[in-house]
């Protein structure tokens, strides 16, 4: 890992692309500029939700995660496009290549945002001019807008980039947090979700200032170590480095889907579990990962959500094992009420090469069956001169590249590594 010089006060940028998917589409087709535009999957089905939208659409009330029917009601002239993930990935790769040409300290955190450490860059005009020039270069070369936060640490840089959109450059120093940060409602703090905000409000924490001044023992009792972390960040304390190697980290792989209609049909629910597990298996194979915990998420018709997990005695990486555990959790926890959404997540991941193979009778028999299948494939390859399954596998890969479900934001990071 690259090491930073500790003697200098750090200067961190958070680069946040504005309405990224919509902006890429507008750069690709300038006729879309100025129109209320949204990117959404499955426009014909209820499960279709808004992934992102242009500022013109947002001005009419269209928001991310909003159902398409609701967005159309608010904005009848809304233009909706299906996601084009290869297009977004290509644009993101160019952005991060450009950032990597400025400094080796680049940490992508998703397809449309990342941190860079420019502490040791001697730039004429200083960090603020550098931020403006980065912003202008990305806009001029790719026709994509971004906002940049400048701060002494990652948390403050992230908060700063959110303060002015689009095309903002915002400085947030520790001495500024009383005027710029503490006045914000608690739910606007990065790292505080709706559930955490609800818990904090019960303690009388309404603003980030309230959190910064709250007794640390009370916060730890409520939120565990995360309470301590949030209090530190509310006070402008964040010692995390910009880590170029953080792109390697992944802790879970999940897949979820909303059903076309709320249902209690077990056959339909089990079929969906198989599909979700198949998605997870494919991604685990690609990452050469194995999991030791399986989590099931059930969201009911009234949006009440329950998550349950089970730790396993051995690592798994196949669909059958994922489904087996998911069904067990389902049968133990389903209330019988209509279900709106199911999700499965493989957790406690490890890389295969770091885990010794664990063979019991079940996995031994399974490996034998795989060996038999591989032998048949080898025979067919010898007979026909090529593997007859390659075409089918490539088609599946192509389809999943165009229409991935829940993993694209994280999976692109691995592709970014390959481009470096």
C-alpha positions in Angstrom: 0.0 0.0 0.0 1.2 3.5 -0.8 2.2 5.5 2.3 1.5 9.2 2.8 3.8 11.7 4.4 2.4 12.4 7.9 4.2 15.7 8.3 1.8 17.7 6.1 -1.9 18.5 6.7 -3.8 16.4 4.3 -5.8 17.8 1.3 -8.5 15.4 0.2 -10.8 15.8 -2.7 -14.1 14.0 -3.0 -15.2 13.9 -6.7 -18.9 13.2 -7.1 -20.4 13.0 -10.6 -23.7 14.8 -10.9 -26.7 12.7 -12.0 -24.1 10.3 -13.5 -26.2 7.9 -15.6 -28.5 10.7 -16.9 -25.5 12.9 -17.6 -23.8 10.1 -19.6 -26.9 9.7 -21.7 -27.1 13.4 -22.3 -23.4 13.5 -23.3 -24.1 10.6 -25.7 -27.2 12.2 -27.1 -27.2 16.0 -26.7 -30.9 16.2 -27.8 -31.7 14.9 -24.3 -30.2 18.0 -22.6 -32.7 20.2 -20.9 -35.3 17.5 -20.8 -36.7 15.9 -17.7 -34.8 12.6 -18.0 -34.8 9.5 -15.8 -32.9 6.2 -15.9 -35.0 3.2 -14.8 -35.3 -0.5 -15.3 -38.4 -2.4 -16.4 -40.6 0.7 -17.2 -43.6 -1.6 -17.9 -43.6 -3.3 -14.5 -44.3 -2.1 -11.0 -40.9 -3.1 -9.9 -39.3 -0.5 -12.1 -37.8 2.3 -10.0 -35.9 5.4 -10.8 -32.2 4.8 -10.6 -31.3 8.5 -11.2 -32.8 11.5 -12.9 -31.7 14.8 -14.4 -32.1 18.1 -12.4 -35.0 19.0 -14.7 -36.8 15.9 -13.5 -35.9 16.5 -9.9 -37.3 20.0 -10.1 -40.7 18.3 -10.7 -40.4 16.0 -7.7 -38.8 12.9 -9.4 -36.5 11.1 -6.9 -34.2 8.1 -6.9 -35.9 4.8 -5.8 -39.3 6.3 -6.7 -41.6 3.9 -8.6 -42.0 4.8 -12.2 -45.8 5.2 -12.0 -45.3 7.8 -9.3 -42.6 9.6 -11.3 -44.8 9.8 -14.4 -47.7 11.2 -12.3 -45.5 14.0 -11.0 -43.8 14.6 -14.4 -46.0 13.5 -17.3 -43.4 14.5 -19.9 -40.6 12.5 -18.2 -38.3 10.8 -20.7 -37.3 7.3 -19.3 -34.4 5.3 -20.6 -33.3 1.8 -19.6 -29.8 1.7 -18.1 -26.8 1.2 -20.5 -24.2 -0.1 -18.1 -21.4 -0.7 -20.5 -21.7 3.0 -21.5 -21.6 4.1 -17.9 -18.6 1.9 -17.1 -16.7 3.2 -20.1 -17.2 6.8 -18.9 -16.3 6.0 -15.3 -13.1 4.2 -16.4 -12.0 7.4 -18.3 -12.7 9.5 -15.3 -10.6 7.4 -13.0 -7.8 7.1 -15.5 -7.7 10.9 -15.6 -7.6 11.1 -11.8 -4.9 8.5 -11.7 -2.8 10.7 -14.0 -2.9 13.4 -11.4 -2.0 11.4 -8.3 -1.5 7.7 -7.4 -3.7 8.2 -4.4 -7.0 7.5 -6.0 -9.8 5.5 -4.2 -12.9 4.8 -6.2 -15.9 4.1 -3.9 -18.5 3.6 -6.7 -18.9 4.0 -10.4 -19.6 7.8 -10.0 -17.5 8.9 -7.0 -14.1 8.6 -5.4 -11.5 10.3 -3.3 -8.0 11.6 -4.2 -5.3 12.8 -1.9 -3.5 15.8 -3.4 -1.5 16.7 -0.3 1.9 16.5 -2.0 0.9 18.0 -5.3 2.6 21.4 -6.0 0.0 23.0 -8.3 0.1 26.6 -9.5 -2.9 28.2 -7.9 -3.1 25.7 -5.1 -5.7 23.0 -4.4 -8.8 25.1 -5.2 -7.5 25.9 -8.7 -6.6 22.2 -9.1 -10.2 21.3 -8.2 -11.6 23.8 -10.7 -9.3 22.5 -13.4 -10.2 18.8 -12.8 -13.9 19.8 -12.9 -13.4 21.7 -16.2 -11.3 18.9 -17.8 -13.9 16.3 -17.1 -16.7 18.6 -18.4 -14.7 19.6 -21.5 -13.5 16.1 -22.5 -16.4 13.9 -21.5 -19.2 16.5 -21.2 -19.9 15.3 -17.7 -20.5 17.6 -14.7 -19.1 16.9 -11.2 -19.0 18.5 -7.8 -15.8 18.4 -5.7 -15.4 18.7 -2.0 -12.1 19.9 -0.5 -11.2 19.0 3.1 -8.5 17.7 5.4 -10.2 14.3 5.6 -12.5 12.0 3.7 -15.7 12.6 5.7 -15.5 16.3 5.4 -14.7 16.1 1.7 -17.7 13.9 1.2 -20.0 16.3 3.0 -18.5 19.3 1.1 -19.1 17.8 -2.3 -22.8 17.5 -1.4 -23.2 21.1 -0.5 -23.2 22.5 -4.0 -24.6 20.7 -7.0 -24.2 20.7 -9.9 -20.7 21.8 -10.7 -19.8 22.9 -7.2 -16.4 23.3 -5.6 -16.7 23.5 -1.9 -14.1 23.9 0.9 -14.9 22.5 4.3 -12.2 23.1 6.9 -12.4 21.9 10.5 -12.7 25.5 11.6 -15.8 25.8 9.4 -17.8 22.9 10.8 -19.7 25.0 13.3 -21.2 27.2 10.6 -21.4 24.8 7.7 -21.8 21.3 9.1 -23.4 21.5 12.5 -26.4 23.4 11.3 -27.5 20.5 9.1 -30.3 18.1 10.1 -28.9 14.8 11.4 -30.3 12.8 8.4 -28.1 14.8 6.0 -24.9 13.5 7.7 -23.1 10.9 5.6 -23.3 7.6 7.4 -26.6 8.3 9.1 -29.4 6.3 7.5 -33.1 6.7 8.2 -33.2 4.1 10.9 -30.2 5.6 12.7 -31.6 9.1 12.4 -34.8 7.8 13.9 -33.0 6.3 16.9 -30.9 9.5 17.4 -34.0 11.7 17.3 -35.4 9.7 20.2 -32.4 10.9 22.1 -33.0 14.5 21.1 -30.4 14.6 18.4 -31.9 16.8 15.7 -28.8 18.3 14.1 -25.2 17.3 13.5 -24.3 19.7 16.3 -26.4 17.8 18.7 -24.6 14.6 17.7 -21.2 16.3 18.1 -22.0 17.3 21.6 -23.9 14.1 22.7 -22.3 12.0 25.5 -20.2 9.3 23.9 -21.3 6.7 26.4 -25.0 7.2 25.5 -24.1 7.0 21.8 -22.1 3.8 22.3 -25.0 2.2 24.3 -27.4 3.1 21.4 -25.3 2.4 18.3 -22.2 0.5 19.5 -18.8 1.5 18.1 -20.6 3.2 15.2 -21.9 5.7 17.7 -18.4 6.7 18.6 -17.4 6.9 15.0 -20.3 9.1 14.1 -19.6 11.5 17.0 -15.9 11.8 15.9 -17.0 12.6 12.3 -19.5 15.1 13.5 -16.6 16.8 15.2 -14.6 16.7 12.0 -12.4 13.7 13.0 -11.6 11.1 10.4 -8.2 9.5 10.1 -8.9 7.1 7.2 -6.4 7.4 4.4 -7.2 7.6 0.8 -6.4 4.0 0.0 -5.9 2.9 -3.6 -6.0 -0.7 -2.4 -9.5 -0.4 -0.9 -10.9 -1.2 -4.3 -10.0 -4.9 -3.6 -12.2 -5.0 -0.5 -15.6 -6.6 -0.6 -17.5 -8.0 2.3 -20.7 -9.2 0.9 -22.5 -10.1 -2.4 -26.2 -9.7 -2.6 -29.1 -9.7 -5.0 -32.7 -8.6 -4.4 -35.8 -8.2 -6.5 -39.3 -6.8 -6.1 -42.1 -9.1 -7.2 -44.5 -8.0 -9.9 -47.3 -8.4 -7.4 -47.4 -9.0 -3.6 -47.7 -12.8 -3.2 -47.9 -15.7 -0.8 -47.3 -18.3 -3.5 -44.4 -20.3 -2.2 -43.5 -21.7 -5.6 -43.1 -18.3 -7.0 -41.1 -17.2 -4.0 -38.8 -20.2 -4.2 -38.3 -19.6 -8.0 -37.2 -16.1 -7.2 -34.8 -17.4 -4.6 -33.2 -19.7 -7.2 -32.8 -16.7 -9.5 -31.3 -14.5 -6.8 -28.9 -17.3 -5.8 -27.9 -17.8 -9.4 -26.9 -14.2 -9.7 -24.9 -14.4 -6.5 -23.2 -17.6 -7.5 -22.1 -16.1 -10.8 -20.6 -13.0 -9.1 -18.9 -15.1 -6.5 -17.3 -17.3 -9.2 -16.1 -14.2 -11.0 -14.5 -12.8 -7.8 -13.3 -16.3 -6.8 -14.9 -15.8 -3.4 -16.6 -18.1 -0.9 -19.1 -17.2 1.9 -19.7 -18.4 5.4 -22.9 -16.6 6.2 -26.2 -16.3 4.3 -28.7 -13.6 4.9 -32.3 -13.5 3.8 -34.3 -10.3 3.5 -38.1 -10.3 3.4 -40.1 -7.2 2.7 -43.8 -7.5 3.2 -46.7 -5.7 1.4 -46.7 -3.0 4.1 -43.0 -2.4 3.6 -42.1 -3.9 6.9 -38.7 -5.5 6.4 -37.1 -8.5 8.2 -33.5 -9.7 7.8 -32.3 -13.0 9.2 -28.9 -14.7 8.7 -27.2 -18.0 9.4 -23.5 -18.6 9.9 -22.3 -21.9 8.4 -19.8 -24.4 9.5 -18.0 -24.3 6.2 -17.6 -22.0 3.2 -19.9 -22.2 0.2 -20.0 -20.7 -3.3 -22.8 -22.5 -5.1 -26.4 -21.8 -5.9 -27.8 -24.9 -4.3 -26.2 -24.2 -0.9 -27.4 -20.6 -1.0 -30.9 -21.6 -1.8 -30.9 -24.4 0.9 -30.0 -21.9 3.6 -32.3 -19.2 2.3 -35.3 -21.6 2.3 -34.5 -22.6 5.8 -34.4 -19.0 7.0 -37.6 -18.3 5.0 -39.5 -21.2 6.6 -38.4 -20.2 10.1 -39.3 -16.5 9.7 -42.1 -16.0 7.2 -45.3 -14.8 8.8 -47.5 -15.9 5.9 -48.3 -12.3 4.9 -47.9 -11.2 1.3 -44.4 -10.5 0.2 -43.3 -7.6 -1.9 -39.5 -8.2 -2.1 -36.9 -10.9 -1.4 -33.2 -10.5 -1.1 -30.3 -13.0 -0.5 -26.8 -11.9 0.5 -23.7 -14.0 0.9 -21.6 -12.6 3.7 -18.3 -13.1 5.6 -16.6 -13.5 2.2 -13.1 -14.8 1.7 -11.0 -15.4 -1.4 -10.8 -19.0 -2.4 -7.1 -19.2 -2.5 -7.0 -18.2 1.1 -9.4 -20.9 2.3 -8.4 -24.5 2.5 -10.9 -26.8 0.7 -13.3 -28.4 3.1 -14.6 -31.7 2.0 -17.4 -33.6 3.6 -19.5 -36.3 2.0 -21.8 -33.9 0.3 -19.0 -31.7 -1.3 -17.0 -34.8 -2.1 -19.9 -36.3 -4.1 -20.5 -32.9 -5.7 -16.9 -32.5 -6.8 -17.0 -36.0 -8.3 -20.1 -35.0 -10.3 -18.3 -31.9 -11.5 -15.3 -34.0 -12.6 -17.6 -36.2 -14.6 -19.1 -33.2 -16.3 -15.7 -31.7 -17.1 -14.7 -35.0 -18.6 -17.7 -35.0 -20.9 -16.9 -31.4 -21.9 -13.3 -32.3 -22.7 -14.5 -35.2 -24.9 -16.9 -32.9 -26.8 -14.2 -30.3 -27.2 -11.8 -32.9 -28.7 -14.6 -34.2 -31.0 -15.8 -30.8 -32.3 -12.6 -28.7 -32.0 -14.2 -26.3 -29.6 -16.1 -26.2 -26.3 -19.8 -26.3 -27.2 -20.7 -24.6 -24.0 -18.6 -21.5 -24.6 -21.2 -19.7 -26.8 -23.9 -20.2 -24.2 -21.7 -18.9 -21.4 -20.6 -15.9 -23.4 -24.3 -15.1 -24.2 -25.1 -15.3 -20.5 -22.1 -13.0 -19.7 -23.2 -10.5 -22.3 -26.8 -10.4 -21.0 -25.6 -9.9 -17.5 -23.3 -7.1 -18.5 -26.1 -5.2 -20.1 -28.7 -5.9 -17.4 -27.0 -6.5 -14.0 -29.2 -6.4 -10.9 -27.7 -5.1 -7.7 -24.0 -5.4 -8.1 -22.9 -3.0 -10.8 -21.7 -0.2 -8.5 -19.2 -2.5 -6.8 -18.4 -4.9 -9.6 -17.1 -2.1 -11.9 -14.3 -1.5 -9.4 -12.7 -4.8 -10.4 -12.9 -3.7 -14.0 -11.2 -0.4 -13.1 -8.3 -2.4 -11.6 -7.9 -4.4 -14.8 -7.6 -1.1 -16.8 -4.9 0.3 -14.6 
